[in-house]
Amino acid sequence: MSEREERYKKIRAIYARLGSILGTAREADCDRGTVKAALGRPRRIVRNKQPTKPVGKLEPFLPMLRTLIVDDGLTAILAYEELRVAGFTGRYSIVKTAATRIRPKQQPTVTTVVDHAPGAEGQVDWSPYNVFLDGEARIVHAFSMILPFSRYIFVRFAFNEQLDTLLRLHEEGFEDMNAVANEMTYDNMTTVGRHTGPNEVSINAQFQAWAAPYGFSIRLTRPGRPNDHAPVERHMHYIENNCLKRRRSRFADLDELNLHAKWWCDTVANARIHGKTRRRPVDQLKFERSFMKALPSARPEPYRTQLRKVGSDFCAAYDTNTYSVSPSYVGREVTLKVYPERVEIWLQLKLLATHGRTADRHMRHVLPEHAEEFLRVTPSRRLLESAFLRLGPTAETFYQGLVAQRGQGAGYHLKRILRVSERRGASVVIGAMAHAAKYGNYSADAVVAVITGGGAPNEPVSTPAGEAPMPPERVRRWLEGLHVEATDLSEFDRRVDQDGGDDEPV
């Protein structure tokens, strides 16, 4: 008899005495399958257990569920909401089970839990997202402010992460919560501050000055400690997969996106039963607010400053847009105070202009009074300047001195010098201007005096009787009415030559 047969015989004897397969397997030190084999019973085939296939109410909606989970990347709760709109009447638990089976498995990560006292801390962070605004792909930056104790969240979107945008959204977040946390923490946000060394932090002076009236302390999280900022960072995933994907990340413009963000915060994120606290964040905030700081009665309006030079178009540039001042300030360095809703242009302590801000880009904003002043001084003055500067480098130097000495009256002297140039020749006038400039006398009288020998260049003289008069009235009208941008200077030469023999006295 073989060893196997002897073992089976022993098992059968034990079974005859006990009458139990499990008891026999324990006494014979074998599994139940071996006992059944010794008794001549068929061994049961055990297959890998598969998740129960959803049946019943969800069956007709499985193709739609797969599309929502796999193709659209929706969470189970968003897929459940869309299935209900399509007519599904089952429970969320059925959809969640099916979504777990459909979605590819991910390796879980190990984290630790950090407790937060009520009102002790508020966390702020930025996160970029790809969205479609009016059908165009754009990158928007989500500003998130969250209270880790209550899990109350404030979310708004912007096109940039600049300091003025950061301050404005802080203001809106504090107003929404109607309170300020005792400490605000930030992760790698250079507009707030930066780490300069081990345990050394430098805070942006402008941000610190703005924050002073609110009374909260500022803390930058330590590099390499992401769990210190976990509540706000975990919500970045929630914003993308619950807030934005409700609309498939498609919005008409930034305003509509922010209206959607406000609706989502008020009716979804802050009104749901939170998975950790098991309470609604909006209800928790009412309790937490008593531990927070009240909003100060007087708060400074946030702004940022920029130094700019007024260009030849009498505008100063900021963020791809340009803003006008009086044309008399062309070439001057001015200070721009950029507020959330307006741009102020200052020259030392003098306010030159105030413009409203818009979300448009590459736009030129010109105030009506500046446009009228430009049209009033530009047509004849700019034409005369261009014709005068064509005389060469000496004329350019003389022109600078002329403007410095005569100011708005420089146009009169330009007309007279150009008139003399046409009659006496450019070389003669250039020499006279160089001679007059030696004595610091920048005027038409000085140039005429040098040419005619009627006096020293630093002594005012009257126009000699033999000096050529101004062009005829129709030519003057043409000069004064012609816009500088539409001017061809060769036409100036042609008309003067054409009328040179029959000038009329003025």
URNOR-V753774 format. One record per residue. N is the residue number from 1. SS is DSSP state (~ for helix, > for strand, _ for the rest). PSI is psi in degrees with one decimal (* if undefined). Layout:
# URNOR-V753774
<<N;SS;PSI> <N;SS;PSI>>
This chain:
# URNOR-V753774
<<1;_;135.1> <2;_;165.7> <3;~;-38.2> <4;~;-44.2> <5;~;-37.9> <6;~;-39.2> <7;~;-45.0> <8;~;-37.2> <9;~;-42.0> <10;~;-40.6> <11;~;-41.4> <12;~;-35.9> <13;~;-41.3> <14;~;-42.1> <15;~;-39.1> <16;~;-31.4> <17;~;-39.6> <18;~;-35.7> <19;_;18.2> <20;_;128.9> <21;~;-42.8> <22;~;-43.1> <23;~;-39.3> <24;~;-43.3> <25;~;-37.7> <26;~;-45.5> <27;~;-35.9> <28;~;-3.1> <29;_;53.8> <30;_;176.1> <31;_;170.0> <32;~;-27.9> <33;~;-37.3> <34;~;-37.5> <35;~;-43.5> <36;~;-36.8> <37;~;-38.3> <38;~;-31.2> <39;_;-1.7> <40;_;15.9> <41;_;147.6> <42;_;138.4> <43;_;133.9> <44;_;130.7> <45;_;120.7> <46;_;120.2> <47;_;159.2> <48;_;130.6> <49;_;127.4> <50;_;151.0> <51;_;141.9> <52;_;128.4> <53;_;128.3> <54;_;135.2> <55;_;174.5> <56;~;-128.7> <57;~;-32.1> <58;~;-19.8> <59;~;-47.8> <60;~;-17.6> <61;~;3.8> <62;~;-43.1> <63;~;-40.7> <64;~;-40.2> <65;~;-41.7> <66;~;-40.5> <67;~;-44.0> <68;~;-38.9> <69;~;-47.9> <70;~;-50.3> <71;~;-46.4> <72;_;-13.8> <73;_;28.8> <74;_;155.6> <75;_;168.2> <76;~;-38.2> <77;~;-39.0> <78;~;-39.2> <79;~;-40.2> <80;~;-42.6> <81;~;-39.7> <82;~;-34.6> <83;~;-36.8> <84;~;-39.3> <85;~;-34.3> <86;_;-4.7> <87;_;0.1> <88;_;134.4> <89;_;5.2> <90;_;-175.1> <91;_;159.2> <92;~;-33.5> <93;~;-34.4> <94;~;-43.6> <95;~;-40.5> <96;~;-41.2> <97;~;-44.4> <98;~;-39.5> <99;~;-36.9> <100;~;-38.5> <101;~;-34.1> <102;~;-41.8> <103;_;139.0> <104;_;144.3> <105;_;145.7> <106;_;146.4> <107;_;122.8> <108;_;151.2> <109;_;155.5> <110;_;128.3> <111;_;166.9> <112;_;160.7> <113;_;129.0> <114;_;124.3> <115;_;143.2> <116;_;128.7> <117;_;152.8> <118;_;131.4> <119;_;-2.9> <120;_;-34.1> <121;>;144.4> <122;>;141.9> <123;>;140.1> <124;>;139.2> <125;>;160.0> <126;>;153.5> <127;>;128.2> <128;>;147.3> <129;>;149.3> <130;>;122.4> <131;>;173.5> <132;>;120.1> <133;>;114.6> <134;_;38.4> <135;_;-5.3> <136;>;131.9> <137;>;125.8> <138;>;155.4> <139;>;124.4> <140;>;155.0> <141;>;122.0> <142;>;124.4> <143;>;120.3> <144;>;129.3> <145;>;122.2> <146;>;145.0> <147;>;110.1> <148;_;-27.0> <149;_;-54.1> <150;_;-15.1> <151;_;20.6> <152;>;135.8> <153;>;143.0> <154;>;125.7> <155;>;131.0> <156;>;160.9> <157;>;150.0> <158;>;168.1> <159;_;-10.2> <160;_;172.3> <161;_;30.7> <162;_;165.5> <163;~;-43.6> <164;~;-35.4> <165;~;-41.7> <166;~;-44.6> <167;~;-41.9> <168;~;-42.8> <169;~;-29.4> <170;~;-46.2> <171;~;-46.9> <172;~;-38.7> <173;~;-43.2> <174;~;-40.9> <175;~;-40.3> <176;~;-41.1> <177;~;-17.4> <178;_;34.9> <179;_;168.7> <180;>;132.9> <181;_;155.0> <182;_;-27.5> <183;>;136.1> <184;>;130.8> <185;>;147.3> <186;>;147.7> <187;_;109.6> <188;_;47.1> <189;_;100.6> <190;_;-21.1> <191;_;-18.8> <192;_;-45.4> <193;>;-176.6> <194;>;158.4> <195;>;123.5> <196;>;-6.4> <197;>;-179.9> <198;_;119.3> <199;_;23.1> <200;>;128.0> <201;>;136.9> <202;>;122.8> <203;>;136.4> <204;_;123.0> <205;~;-38.3> <206;~;-38.7> <207;~;-40.4> <208;~;-40.1> <209;~;-38.9> <210;~;-37.1> <211;~;-20.1> <212;~;-46.0> <213;~;-24.3> <214;~;-24.9> <215;_;8.3> <216;_;150.9> <217;>;154.9> <218;>;129.3> <219;>;132.2> <220;>;127.1> <221;_;150.8> <222;_;139.5> <223;_;141.6> <224;_;10.3> <225;_;66.6> <226;~;-24.9> <227;~;-17.9> <228;~;-23.2> <229;~;26.4> <230;~;-42.4> <231;~;-46.5> <232;~;-33.6> <233;~;-34.5> <234;~;-30.0> <235;~;-15.3> <236;~;-41.2> <237;~;-39.4> <238;~;-40.0> <239;~;-46.0> <240;~;-45.3> <241;~;-11.3> <242;~;-43.9> <243;~;-58.3> <244;~;-39.9> <245;~;-10.5> <246;~;-31.8> <247;~;16.0> <248;_;30.9> <249;_;30.1> <250;>;126.4> <251;>;158.7> <252;_;-43.3> <253;_;-176.1> <254;~;-35.3> <255;~;-44.2> <256;~;-37.3> <257;~;-42.6> <258;~;-32.4> <259;~;-40.0> <260;~;-40.1> <261;~;-40.5> <262;~;-44.7> <263;~;-42.7> <264;~;-43.6> <265;~;-43.7> <266;~;-37.9> <267;~;-14.8> <268;~;-69.5> <269;~;-43.6> <270;_;-4.4> <271;_;-5.1> <272;_;164.2> <273;>;113.2> <274;_;140.4> <275;_;-27.5> <276;_;-48.3> <277;_;-20.4> <278;_;26.6> <279;_;162.1> <280;>;132.6> <281;~;-35.9> <282;~;-32.5> <283;~;-38.5> <284;~;-33.8> <285;~;-37.7> <286;~;-38.3> <287;~;-43.3> <288;~;-29.5> <289;~;-30.4> <290;~;-16.3> <291;~;-1.7> <292;_;170.9> <293;>;141.9> <294;_;153.6> <295;_;135.1> <296;_;148.1> <297;_;-35.4> <298;_;119.6> <299;_;136.1> <300;_;144.1> <301;_;124.9> <302;_;141.5> <303;>;163.1> <304;>;152.1> <305;>;146.4> <306;>;135.7> <307;>;129.3> <308;>;154.6> <309;>;132.4> <310;_;122.7> <311;_;177.7> <312;_;-16.7> <313;_;17.3> <314;_;39.5> <315;>;150.2> <316;>;140.7> <317;>;143.3> <318;>;125.0> <319;_;51.1> <320;_;-11.9> <321;>;160.0> <322;>;147.5> <323;>;133.8> <324;>;155.6> <325;_;-177.7> <326;_;138.5> <327;~;-19.7> <328;~;-11.5> <329;~;14.3> <330;_;132.1> <331;_;-9.4> <332;_;148.4> <333;>;127.1> <334;>;166.3> <335;>;127.2> <336;>;125.2> <337;>;111.0> <338;>;110.1> <339;>;168.0> <340;_;-34.5> <341;_;-3.1> <342;>;166.1> <343;>;122.8> <344;>;138.8> <345;>;121.2> <346;>;143.8> <347;>;101.4> <348;_;-114.6> <349;_;11.1> <350;>;125.5> <351;>;115.9> <352;>;-39.0> <353;>;154.3> <354;>;127.0> <355;>;146.7> <356;>;147.7> <357;_;145.1> <358;_;168.8> <359;_;-4.8> <360;_;156.3> <361;_;154.5> <362;_;41.9> <363;_;150.8> <364;>;118.7> <365;>;112.8> <366;_;123.4> <367;_;147.9> <368;~;-40.7> <369;~;-31.3> <370;~;-37.5> <371;~;-41.5> <372;~;-41.2> <373;~;-39.7> <374;~;-45.3> <375;~;-28.5> <376;~;-35.6> <377;~;-15.1> <378;~;-49.3> <379;~;-57.2> <380;~;-40.6> <381;~;-47.8> <382;~;-36.0> <383;~;-44.1> <384;~;-40.9> <385;~;-45.7> <386;~;-43.9> <387;~;-38.6> <388;~;-43.3> <389;~;-16.7> <390;_;-11.4> <391;_;-14.0> <392;_;-175.4> <393;~;-35.4> <394;~;-40.4> <395;~;-35.5> <396;~;-43.8> <397;~;-42.9> <398;~;-37.0> <399;~;-41.6> <400;~;-42.8> <401;~;-34.7> <402;~;-44.1> <403;~;-39.0> <404;~;-37.7> <405;~;-36.8> <406;~;-14.9> <407;~;-127.3> <408;~;-17.4> <409;~;4.1> <410;~;-29.3> <411;~;-38.2> <412;~;-44.8> <413;~;-35.7> <414;~;-44.8> <415;~;-45.5> <416;~;-42.4> <417;~;-41.8> <418;~;-37.0> <419;~;-44.2> <420;~;-37.7> <421;~;-38.5> <422;~;-30.9> <423;~;-36.9> <424;~;-14.9> <425;_;146.2> <426;~;-39.9> <427;~;-38.5> <428;~;-44.1> <429;~;-38.3> <430;~;-43.1> <431;~;-39.1> <432;~;-39.7> <433;~;-40.9> <434;~;-39.9> <435;~;-42.4> <436;~;-35.2> <437;~;-28.9> <438;~;-31.4> <439;_;3.8> <440;_;20.7> <441;_;101.8> <442;_;92.4> <443;_;161.0> <444;~;-35.0> <445;~;-41.9> <446;~;-40.3> <447;~;-44.5> <448;~;-39.9> <449;~;-40.3> <450;~;-41.4> <451;~;-43.6> <452;~;-8.5> <453;_;24.2> <454;_;2.1> <455;_;172.2> <456;_;149.1> <457;_;-16.4> <458;_;10.5> <459;_;128.4> <460;_;135.0> <461;_;157.0> <462;_;163.3> <463;_;125.3> <464;_;155.0> <465;_;-28.9> <466;_;2.1> <467;_;140.3> <468;_;136.0> <469;_;172.8> <470;_;161.5> <471;_;162.3> <472;_;164.1> <473;~;-40.4> <474;~;-31.3> <475;~;-39.8> <476;~;-43.2> <477;~;-37.8> <478;~;-42.0> <479;~;-45.9> <480;~;-23.2> <481;~;-5.3> <482;_;130.4> <483;_;140.0> <484;~;-36.3> <485;~;-23.6> <486;~;19.0> <487;_;135.0> <488;_;112.8> <489;~;-21.6> <490;~;-26.4> <491;~;-34.2> <492;~;-46.9> <493;~;-43.1> <494;~;-41.7> <495;~;-38.9> <496;~;-41.7> <497;~;-38.3> <498;~;-36.1> <499;_;11.9> <500;_;-25.4> <501;_;-10.9> <502;_;44.9> <503;_;149.0> <504;_;142.3> <505;_;149.4> <506;_;*>>
